[in-house]
Amino acid sequence: MFRKVLIANRGEIALRVISACREMGIRTVAVYSEADRHSLHVKFADEAICIGAPRSADSYLNVPAVISAAEITDVDAIHPGYGLLSENANFAEVCRASNIKFIGPPPEVTRMMGEKSTARQTMKKAKVPILPGSDGIIATEAEALEWAASVGYPVILKAAAGGGGRGMRICRTPDELPGMFQQASSEAAGAFGNGDLYMEKFIERPRHIEFQVLADEHGEVLSLGERECSIQRRHQKLIEEAPSLQITPKLRTELGHTIQRCMKEVGYWGAGTIEFLMDEDGKIYFIEMNTRIQVEHCVTEMVTGIDLVKAQLRIAAGERLSSIITKPIVINGHAIECRINAEHPEKFTPSAGKITAFNVPGGNGVRVDTAQYAEGVVPPYYDSLIAKLICHGTDREEAMNRMQRALSQFIVQGIHTSIPLHQRIFADPEFRAGQFDTKFMERFFAKQNEA
């Protein structure tokens, strides 16, 4: 097992990894920007090193600074968390060259699965169902028009190297496609340094369902079931739950076996998530893979009892899955997660600043992952996520009721948060009945405006 691990991240995920390491007897090193000097991940790590100015490009994304910190502190491995450098194959290669274990898949696989159009083709070869679309990168507007004509409108343009909804445009007619192509390419180039696009058939009212996998370096792969992530705003997830109401035990088993076979073929190891869209007829299609731990990994942990971060560490240290997970995977009850963001709940504008009061809920079946505290400061430079509230129940009804209670006891003062929005969602009859898709929030806001 590792002696010392550097966490190349910040906020709640950095603290989550530190907690797992501490329970395993592994020493930790936190890196931080000048803006995060008083953050809890800095306080609770065994060692901490400032690696730059507040902007991510000058600190958390500064590969030489992160590697220098790792070498100075003589760590065995680096855990990248999610976001930032977690899916950067070049960073994984630098770790390998520096004789530091990257806690994630090999860079070759990260590159293959992180490049969305390549991942589509890889899954297609493995006989995983994919949406109709282009065979690869679309080079020109004219080529985009040809593909759209063959696929059939509406279509969606997507950034090949992207995520989080950036570099995406929905096109419904040939007239609007050229302009959308330029917009999506420019946005993708600005966000990811890569303006390449590919195309898929657009499903009007899909459900977003993802499967959690674990794989080791010895060829063993496990599927840990699915999460429902359809409650989104502008392609950003707000609420996640496990299991999905739409996945039958038979489909869960069939997809799990397909995913296991595919991951073995590509040589994947570590934690990963295979994302699908389900259409109105219940057909399911692969859209992308995330080669890292997910924000919403907590709901899978709650229903399976498996600590995914500890599993990542043990896999990276060379252990076999069969020695890490010794019992069959069983889905126990229902879990729901709310992402608590520092933003205005109606205007959705960022809300940085000092937290004057902070009280987290507790009780049976309630979990809060956060790195915030009273008198702490939310800086304006990073993602707005400040906490994750996860509730578990024997069934979905109990999990929802527990979440409503917990939200009412979650107090954050001094800044705006998304808590009031979550409270309104959990009171919505359609949401409570499980009658939703990725367009739910559009209908929800329309109803709110009418009222």
N, C-alpha and C positions, 0 to 999 in steps of 0.2 A: 504494500500500500504506500501511497505518497507520504512523504515526510512534511512537505510544505507546498501550498497551492496559492497562486496569485489569482485574485478575482478581477478580471479586466472589465468591470462594469460598475454601476452605481445603484443607489436607491434600493427598493425592496428586494430585487433579485440578488444583488450583491450580499445583502444581509441574509437572505435565504440560503445562499451557498455557504456563507460563513457559519451559519447555524448547523448545517449538515456536516461540515468539516469538523466543527468543534465536537459534535457527538461521536465522530469517528476517530478522534484523537489526532487530527491533522491540523498543523499550524497554518495560519492564513496571513496573506499580505493584501491589503487594500491599496488601490491606487485612487487618487482623487484629484479633481481640479481645484483651483483656488476658490471657486464658488461653493464647493462641497467640503470645505475644511472642517466644518462642525457636524457633518452628517454621521448618522449612526453606524454606517458600515465602516467608517474610519475609526469610530470609538471601539467597536467590538472586534475588529481584526487584531491579530497579535502584533502586526507591524503595518505601517501605512507610509506611503510615499506620494508626495505631490508631483504630478507629472505635467502640469501646465496651466494655462489660462482657462477661464470659464468655458469658452466655446468648445464643443466636442472635437472639432477639427484640430484644436490646439492641445487637447488632452486625451480624452478617451478614445479618439480615433487616430492618435499619433502613435503609429506602430513602433518607431524607434524608441520613443519614451517608455512605452509599455514594456518592450523587450529589455531595455536598460534597467528598469525597475526590477524585472524578474531576475536578471543576472546579478544585480547588486545584492538582492536578498537571497540568492541561491535557492530558488524554488525548483521543484520537480515538474510542476505542471501549471497550466493556466486554464481557468474556467472562464469562458467568455460571456456566460449568461445568455440573454436574448438581445436582439438589436445590436447596435454598435458594430463590433468586430466578429460577432458570433457566426456569421455566414460568409466571412471574408476568407476565401481560399488562399489568397496571397499571405495573409497573416498566419494561417495554419502552416503554410510552407516555411515561413520565417521561424516559427516555433520549432518545427522539425529540424531546420538547419542549425538552430541554436541549442539542439539537444534538450528541448523542453517539451513535455507532452502536452499537446493541444487536446482538451477534453471535448471531443467532438469527432465527427467522421474524418477520414483522410481527405486532404485537400482535393485530390482528383475527384472524389465522389461529391464533395461539397460543390465543386465547380460544375460538375455534370448536372446535379439536381437543382442547384441554385439558379442556373440559366434556364428560364422557364420553358422556352421552346424546345431545348434539348431534353428537359425532363419529360415533356409531353411525348416525344418520340421514344424515349426510353421506356415509358410506361406502356405505350402502344405496342412495342415489341414484346413486352412481358404479358400482353393480353389483358391489361387493365383498361377498362372502358374510358375513353377520353371524348371530350366534346368535338364535334366536327370543326375543323379550322385549318389554318395554314400548316404546311409541312415543316416550316422553320421560320427564320427571320424574313420579314417582308422588307425589301430594299427600297421600293419606290411607291409613290401614290398610285401609279398605273397598275402595279402588281397588286396593291391592296384592293383596287376596284375589281380586278379579275377574281381574286379570292372571295371577295364579298358576294360577287355574282354567283359563284359556284356553291358557297356555303348557304347563302340566302339571308336576307335581312330579317331582323336586326342582327348586327355583329358587334363585337367588342374588341377594340384594340388594347393590347396590354404591353407594358414594358417587359422586355425579355429578362432584364436584371432587377426587376422591381418588386414592390410589395407595398402594403399599406394604402392601396388605392391610388398611388401616384403613377402618372404615365398611363392612365386608363381613360378611354373614351368610348361611349356607346354611339353607334352610327345606325340610323334607321333608313337613310336614303343615300343613293349614289351622290347626290348633290353636296351633302354635308361631309362626306368622307374625306376628301382631300384636306380640307381645313382642319378636321379632327386629327388626321394623321400628323400634320405638322405640329399641332398643339401637344399631342401625346408624346411625340418624339422629343420636342424641346423640353417638356416637363421631365421626361425620363432622363435626358442628358444632364439636366440641372440637378436632379435628385440623386442619381446613381452613377453619373459619369459615363453613361451608356445610353444612347438614344434608340437602340434597336427595339423593334416592335414585332409582335406576332398577333394573330387574329383567331378568335373563337366565335362560334355561334353564341348569341346572347339569349339566355333564358330569362323570361320576363319576371317570374316569381319563384325563384329557386329557394331551397333551403341549403344552408352552408353546414356541412357535416365533415368532421375530421377524425382520423384514427390515430391514436398514439401507438408508437412502436418503440421497442427496445431491441437492440441487436449487439452481439459481442464480436470480438475479433476472430472468433473460432467458427463463425457461420451459423450460430444459433440466433433465431429471431422470434420475438413474441409480439403479438398484437394485444394491447390492453383495452380494447374497446374504443368507443367513439365519444365525441363531444358535439353538442349542437351549438353552433355559433351564428345563428341567423339574425339575432338582434344586433344590428349594426347601423351606424350613421356615417355616411360618406365612406363606406368600406372599412370603417374602424369599428371593431367589436366593442360592444357595451356590456353584454351579458352572455355568459356561456354556461352550459349545463351538461351533465352526464347522468344517465345515458340519453340518447335522442329518442323522442317519442315515435319517430318514423322508422327506426331500425329494428327489425324483428330479430329474435335470437338466431334464426336461420340465416338471414342476410349478414348479421354480425359475424357469424362463423365463416360464411363463404368469403366475405371481403377480407376477413382476417387471414385466411389461408392464402388468398391471392396476394395480399400485401407481403406476407412472410416469404413467399416464393420470389417475389420481385426484389425484395431487399437483399435476399441471398444472392440473386443474380448480379446485382450492381455492386456487391461487396460493401454494403453499408454497415457501420457500427456506431453505437451511441444511442442517444434519444433522438427521435424524429417524429414528424407529424405529416401524414398524408391527407391532403385536403380535397374534398369532393363537393360538387353541387348536385342536388337532387331536384329533378324537374317535377312538374305538376302531376306527372303520371307515375312518380316513384322510381324513375330510372336514375341511376347515379353515375356521375362522370368525374374522373380525376381532373383537377385544375393545377395543383402545384404541391411541392413538398417543402417543408421548413426543416432544415438540417440542424436543429438546436432544440433546447427546451423552450416551451411556449409560455406566454404569460398565463394562460389558462390551464397549465398542467395541474394546478391544485385540485380541480374537480375530479380528475382521474385518480389522483392520490386519495381523495376522500371516499370514492366508491370502490377502490381496489385495495386500499391499505398499503400500497407500495410507494416507498419514498423514491421518486424519480431522480432527484439530485444525487442521493447516495448511490443509486444504481449507475448513474453516469460516471461517478468517481470510481466505482469498483470495476466497471467495464473498461474504463481508460487505463486502469492499473493492470489489466490483462486477465481479470477473472471471467469465468464462464457464467452465462445467464443461469444455467441449471444450478449453480451454487449460490446465486444471488436470489433467485425466485424459486423456491422449492415446492410451492403448492400451486394447483391449478388457478388460473385467473377467474375470479368470481366477481360479478358486478353486484355490489351490496347497496341497496337503497338508491337515493337520488341526491345529487349535489348541484348547487347553482352558485355562480360567481358573478359579482358586480364589480366592475372596474370603477373605482372612485377617482375621478379626475379633478384636477385643480382648474376648473373652468366654470363660467357662468352657465347655470342649468338651462337657460332659455336662449341667450345670445351665443353661447358656445365660444366665447372669447376667453383666452387664457387668463388665469388669475394667480399671478405670482405674488409673493409677499410673505409676511411673517404670520405664523399661526399663533393666535393668542390663547386658544383653548383647544384641547384635543382629547377626546374620550372614545375609546373603542369598545364595542359591545363584546359580551362574552356569553358563557353558558354552554350547555350541551349542544354539540353539533355546529358550533360557530367558530370560525377561524378568520383571523385578520393577518394578512401579510403586508407590512408597511415598514418604512424607515423614517417615518415622520413622528413628531412629538410636539408638545406645547412649547412655544418659544422657538421652534425650528423655523427655518426659512425655506420657502419653495422658490428656487431660482428660475429666472425666465428663459434659461438657455436650453432646457431639455424637454423630453416628453412630459405631458401633463399628468400622467398616472402617479398618484401619491399613495394609494392603498388598494388592496383587493380584499373584498369581503366575501367569504365563502361559507355557505350554510348547507348542512347535510341533514336529510331526513329519511325515514323509512320509505317514503314515496314522494312524488313531486309536490303534492299538496302540502305535506308537512314541511318540506324544504322551502316552499314559497312563503308559508305562514311564518316560519322561523326567520326568513330573510326580511319580511316586513317588520317584524319585531326588532331585529338587529339594526336595520336602517334607522328606525326611530330612536335608537340609543347611540347612534354614531354621531358624535358632536365634533365639528370642525369649525372654529371661528377665526376670523381675521382674513380669510380668503373665501371665495366662492368655490363650491364643489358641485359635482353631479348628483349628490345624494337626493335632492328633491326630485330630480328627473327619474331616478330609479324608483322612488316611492310611487310616483304616478304610473310608471310602467307596471309595477306589481299590483296595482289596483285595477288595471285594464282587463275587462272580461275576455277579450280575444287572447291576450297573453296568458291569462290563467287557464284558458281552455286549450292552450297549445296550438292555437290557430294562427300561426305566423310564418313568415318567410323573410327574406332579406329586404323586402319592401315594407315591412311592418312599421318601421319608424316614420316613413313618409305618410302612411295612413294615420298613424298615431298623432303626428303633429297637425295633420289636417283636421282631425276630430277636436284637438285641443283648441285650434283657432276658431272653429265653429262655435265651440262652447263659450 
